[in-house]
């Protein structure tokens, strides 16, 4: 009742993040139903309060949505421990007019083991 059987599962690899000097380079890999843009940039690579850029706009990484002004563009660390671009009480996808595949830059945490590519 679910359709024909499938012989195997095809895994599609996520794009890799890159470190370049003091920046982490990644991209939007998913857009949720609220219009949040979920990236492939893991939280340990990103500095607290980092400047995040996507689709020609710049924003700050905030700890919680409450730290952002209503209607403002911000970045947060989501439940999957990756950077998410959001609009408090709105849709980042609508504000930025973008979705999957958009490139994102963040300031690095500068932690050990980070080497420029």
C-alpha positions as CSV (number, residue, x, y, z in Angstrom):
1,X,0.0,0.0,0.0
2,X,3.1,2.3,0.2
3,X,4.3,1.6,-3.3
4,X,6.8,-0.7,-4.9
5,X,9.6,-2.1,-2.8
6,X,13.0,-0.3,-3.0
7,X,16.2,-2.3,-3.4
8,X,18.5,0.2,-1.5
9,X,18.7,3.5,0.2
10,X,20.6,6.2,-1.6
11,X,22.5,8.5,0.8
12,X,23.1,12.0,-0.4
13,X,26.1,13.5,1.3
14,X,25.7,17.0,2.9
15,X,28.0,19.7,1.6
16,X,31.1,20.1,3.7
17,X,31.9,23.2,5.7
18,X,35.3,24.8,5.1
19,X,37.5,26.9,7.3
20,X,39.2,29.9,5.7
21,X,41.3,32.2,7.9
22,X,38.9,33.5,10.5
23,X,35.7,32.3,8.8
24,X,33.6,29.1,8.6
25,X,32.0,28.7,5.1
26,X,28.9,26.6,4.8
27,X,25.5,26.6,3.2
28,X,21.8,26.3,3.9
29,X,20.8,22.6,3.7
30,X,17.2,22.8,4.9
31,X,14.3,25.2,5.4
32,X,11.9,24.3,8.2
33,X,8.1,25.1,8.2
34,X,8.7,28.4,10.1
35,X,11.1,29.7,7.4
36,X,14.2,29.1,9.5
37,X,17.3,28.4,7.3
38,X,19.3,25.5,8.8
39,X,22.9,25.4,7.8
40,X,25.6,22.7,7.8
41,X,27.8,24.8,10.1
42,X,28.4,23.0,13.5
43,X,28.1,25.1,16.6
44,X,31.6,24.3,18.0
45,X,33.2,26.1,15.0
46,X,31.3,29.4,15.6
47,X,32.3,32.1,18.0
48,X,29.8,33.4,20.5
49,X,28.1,36.5,19.2
50,X,29.7,35.8,15.8
51,X,28.8,37.9,12.7
52,X,26.9,35.7,10.2
53,X,26.4,36.6,6.6
54,X,24.0,35.1,4.1
55,X,22.3,36.3,0.9
56,X,24.0,39.7,1.1
57,X,22.8,40.4,4.7
58,X,24.7,40.3,7.9
59,X,23.4,39.4,11.4
60,X,24.7,38.4,14.9
61,X,24.5,35.0,16.5
62,X,22.3,35.3,19.5
63,X,21.8,32.9,22.4
64,X,18.0,32.8,22.2
65,X,15.2,34.3,20.1
66,X,14.5,36.5,23.1
67,X,17.9,38.2,22.6
68,X,16.7,39.5,19.1
69,X,14.4,42.3,18.4
70,X,10.9,41.3,17.1
71,X,11.1,41.0,13.3
72,X,14.9,41.2,13.2
73,X,17.2,38.8,11.3
74,X,19.4,36.8,13.6
75,X,21.3,33.5,13.8
76,X,20.9,30.9,16.6
77,X,22.3,27.5,17.4
78,X,19.4,25.2,16.8
79,X,18.5,21.9,18.5
80,X,20.6,20.0,15.9
81,X,23.6,22.0,17.1
82,X,24.1,23.9,13.8
83,X,23.7,27.5,12.9
84,X,20.2,28.5,11.9
85,X,19.3,31.8,10.3
86,X,16.0,33.1,11.6
87,X,13.7,36.1,12.0
88,X,12.2,36.5,15.4
89,X,8.4,36.2,14.9
90,X,8.9,35.8,11.1
91,X,10.4,33.9,8.2
92,X,14.1,34.2,7.3
93,X,13.4,32.5,4.0
94,X,10.8,35.3,3.2
95,X,13.0,38.1,4.4
96,X,16.1,36.9,2.5
97,X,14.2,35.5,-0.4
98,X,16.4,32.4,-0.4
99,X,16.5,28.7,0.6
100,X,18.7,25.6,0.2
101,X,22.1,26.0,-1.3
102,X,22.7,29.6,-0.2
103,X,26.2,30.2,1.0
104,X,26.7,31.2,4.7
105,X,29.8,32.7,6.4
106,X,30.4,32.8,10.2
107,X,33.3,34.0,12.3
108,X,35.2,31.0,13.7
109,X,35.5,30.2,17.4
110,X,39.3,30.1,16.8
111,X,39.4,27.0,18.9
112,X,42.1,24.3,18.7
113,X,42.2,22.1,15.7
114,X,40.8,24.7,13.3
115,X,43.1,25.1,10.3
116,X,42.4,27.2,7.2
117,X,41.7,25.3,4.1
